């Protein structure tokens, strides 16, 4: 009987050993890769913000509404317009300066212009909290703002492109 037990023990050890000798000692596979290449984003300015002709002595808020509604604006006033182009239906973030400075040729500034941007449906917060999509590869934005006049401003031509002027910087990024 001892011989039979030894034989069974030997067979069990041999079976386990033969199974272990056939175990896989290496493995390989391939990892794929992909990329989505977006078209470069571009901003095209169609029109700039114009407060129009405002009489000296005017005091209070003058608004060029990004939504198209003006208040206290002069003759020739209009909102700015720009178009963003890129990859169709891609999500984007929009950020912009919340204020702009209009100066005359001597660098004398009007009170700061509070900037607003409208996407045709919603206002766009300056911190980019309203993310939009480039429907069919483009999005039109409208730019406006408010200047609160003191009534003591000097008669002259004021612009963000004059010395010490400060343009409205707009940045667009893919999400």
Order of alpha helices (4+ residues) and beta strands (2+ residues): alpha-beta-beta-beta-beta-beta-beta-beta-beta-beta-beta
